[in-house]
């Protein structure tokens, strides 16, 4: 019997994840909140390791959604640009660890924003963060994908 691949969610942010996926939250499922948090963590340059986790999330939920597994792969490639084998099947665990740590960093950032704003309107906060990202693209020198493409010899 094959072992089902899963990824962790940080115990420190369990209450935040529950709020993000609750009836008044911006996400319908835990994996959606974690995908957003990982993208936010990457955007804000916050990758944070952790050891204590809550119930794990099935990787198949992300893998079967548009761009879920692609985000995990892109995070790994931008984190390990000189390691082409990071995308090998036997390195999925490494890619998931990178994803988990960026998600944790994004959740840290999100919690900081909640604390600073004093507001629990998570829908408005997430919408503002998305809007900010669309209006303010990353700095030119902070684009690892562009750097990798520029380094290719055509």
C-alpha positions as CSV (number, residue, x, y, z in Angstrom):
1,X,0.0,0.0,0.0
2,X,1.4,3.3,-1.0
3,X,2.0,6.1,1.5
4,X,0.0,9.2,0.8
5,X,2.1,12.3,0.5
6,X,1.1,15.1,2.9
7,X,2.5,18.5,4.0
8,X,2.4,20.2,7.3
9,X,0.7,23.2,8.6
10,X,2.3,25.2,11.4
11,X,0.7,24.7,14.8
12,X,1.6,28.3,15.8
13,X,-0.8,29.6,13.2
14,X,-3.7,27.1,13.6
15,X,-6.1,29.8,14.9
16,X,-5.3,32.0,11.9
17,X,-5.7,29.2,9.4
18,X,-9.1,28.3,11.0
19,X,-10.2,32.0,10.7
20,X,-9.0,32.2,7.1
21,X,-11.1,29.2,6.2
22,X,-14.1,29.8,8.4
23,X,-17.5,31.0,7.3
24,X,-16.4,34.6,7.2
25,X,-12.9,33.8,5.9
26,X,-11.5,34.5,2.4
27,X,-10.7,30.8,1.6
28,X,-12.8,27.7,1.4
29,X,-10.1,25.2,2.2
30,X,-7.0,24.9,4.3
31,X,-4.8,24.2,1.3
32,X,-6.0,27.4,-0.4
33,X,-5.0,29.5,2.6
34,X,-1.6,27.7,2.7
35,X,-1.0,28.3,-1.0
36,X,-1.8,32.0,-0.5
37,X,0.4,32.2,2.6
38,X,3.3,30.6,0.7
39,X,3.0,33.1,-2.1
40,X,2.8,35.9,0.4
41,X,5.8,34.6,2.3
42,X,7.9,34.4,-1.0
43,X,6.7,37.9,-2.0
44,X,7.7,39.3,1.4
45,X,10.9,37.3,1.6
46,X,9.8,35.5,4.7
47,X,10.7,31.8,5.0
48,X,10.5,30.4,8.5
49,X,11.1,26.9,9.6
50,X,9.1,25.2,12.3
51,X,8.9,21.9,14.1
52,X,5.4,21.8,15.7
53,X,2.6,21.1,13.3
54,X,-1.1,20.4,13.3
55,X,-2.9,17.8,11.2
56,X,-1.3,17.4,7.8
57,X,-2.8,18.3,4.5
58,X,-3.0,15.8,1.6
59,X,-0.7,16.8,-1.3
60,X,-3.3,15.4,-3.7
61,X,-5.6,18.4,-2.9
62,X,-3.0,20.8,-4.2
63,X,-1.8,18.6,-7.0
64,X,-5.3,18.3,-8.4
65,X,-5.9,22.1,-8.5
66,X,-4.8,24.5,-11.2
67,X,-1.3,25.8,-10.4
68,X,-1.1,24.4,-6.9
69,X,1.8,22.0,-7.6
70,X,3.3,24.5,-10.0
71,X,3.5,27.0,-7.1
72,X,5.3,24.4,-5.0
73,X,7.7,23.7,-7.8
74,X,8.4,27.4,-8.6
75,X,9.1,28.2,-5.0
76,X,11.7,25.3,-4.9
77,X,13.3,26.4,-8.2
78,X,13.6,30.0,-7.1
79,X,15.1,28.9,-3.8
80,X,17.5,26.4,-5.3
81,X,18.3,27.9,-8.7
82,X,21.6,25.9,-9.1
83,X,19.9,22.6,-8.3
84,X,18.1,21.3,-11.4
85,X,17.4,18.0,-9.6
86,X,15.1,19.8,-7.1
87,X,12.3,19.0,-9.5
88,X,13.0,15.2,-9.4
89,X,10.3,13.0,-8.2
90,X,12.4,11.8,-5.2
91,X,12.9,15.4,-4.1
92,X,9.2,16.2,-3.5
93,X,9.9,16.2,0.2
94,X,12.4,19.0,-0.2
95,X,10.0,21.0,-2.3
96,X,7.2,20.6,0.3
97,X,9.6,21.7,3.1
98,X,10.4,24.9,1.2
99,X,6.6,25.4,0.5
100,X,5.8,24.8,4.2
101,X,8.4,27.3,5.4
102,X,7.2,30.0,3.0
103,X,3.6,29.4,4.1
104,X,4.7,29.8,7.7
105,X,6.5,33.0,6.8
106,X,3.4,34.3,5.0
107,X,1.3,33.4,8.0
108,X,3.7,35.3,10.3
109,X,3.5,38.3,8.0
110,X,-0.3,38.1,7.8
111,X,-0.6,37.8,11.6
112,X,1.7,40.9,11.9
113,X,-0.6,42.8,9.6
114,X,-3.7,41.8,11.7
115,X,-1.9,42.9,14.9
116,X,-0.8,46.2,13.4
117,X,-4.2,47.1,11.8
118,X,-6.2,45.9,14.8
119,X,-8.8,44.5,12.4
120,X,-10.0,40.9,12.0
121,X,-11.6,41.5,8.6
122,X,-9.5,38.9,6.8
123,X,-11.3,39.2,3.5
124,X,-10.4,42.9,3.3
125,X,-6.9,42.3,4.4
126,X,-6.3,39.5,1.9
127,X,-7.9,41.6,-0.8
128,X,-5.6,44.5,0.1
129,X,-2.5,42.4,0.0
130,X,-3.5,41.0,-3.4
131,X,-4.2,44.5,-4.7
132,X,-0.9,45.8,-3.4
133,X,0.9,42.9,-5.2
134,X,-0.8,43.7,-8.5
135,X,-0.1,47.5,-8.2
136,X,3.5,47.2,-6.9
137,X,5.4,44.6,-8.8
138,X,8.5,43.2,-7.1
139,X,11.7,45.2,-7.5
140,X,13.6,44.4,-10.7
141,X,16.6,43.1,-8.7
142,X,14.3,40.9,-6.6
143,X,13.1,38.7,-9.4
144,X,14.8,35.3,-9.2
145,X,12.8,33.8,-12.1
146,X,14.0,36.6,-14.4
147,X,17.5,36.2,-13.2
148,X,17.4,32.5,-14.1
149,X,16.0,33.2,-17.5
150,X,18.7,35.9,-18.1
151,X,21.4,33.4,-17.1
152,X,20.3,30.9,-19.8
153,X,22.5,30.7,-22.8
154,X,20.2,30.7,-25.8
